[in-house]
């Protein structure tokens, strides 16, 4: 059961990396209060599911959210996802350890472990891609900020010259 749960979690993370919210969407009840419903499982929740938040973050990155605040928020979500991934890996390692101590397990264990390992590799690859995109976006924001900081003094000088020329024209 624990292995199946881990497999489902890793599959959801893999889907979320592509921006898929795994069936979760925000709705509003008759009183106007928000809640979340999963069209795939029928589940309902009053707090935003992490997988939905992660998928939305990925979507924002893909849509070109390039301001620094959005990047920082995405990086925070990424760190949270990394933590969840590490927790899943710890649980996977615990499950593997328990499995090695048990005898007479069914043949399907080996196939399941390979699927989970492959899913973790896919997830790691996707997270590396996200890291690269976030770094590039951060550098872009930094470059644009430097340009604006350098341009402001020149703009101030130009404004002063325009004011001076207007004064001279009036005189």
JODAGI-V602273 format. One record per helix or strand of 3 or more residues. SS is the DSSP state (a for helix, b for strand). FROM is the first residue (numbers start at 1). TO is the last residue. If there is no record, write none. Layout:
ss->(SS:SS)
from->(FROM:FROM)
to->(TO:TO)
This chain:
ss->(a:b:b:a:a:a)
from->(2:24:34:50:68:108)
to->(17:28:38:62:101:170)
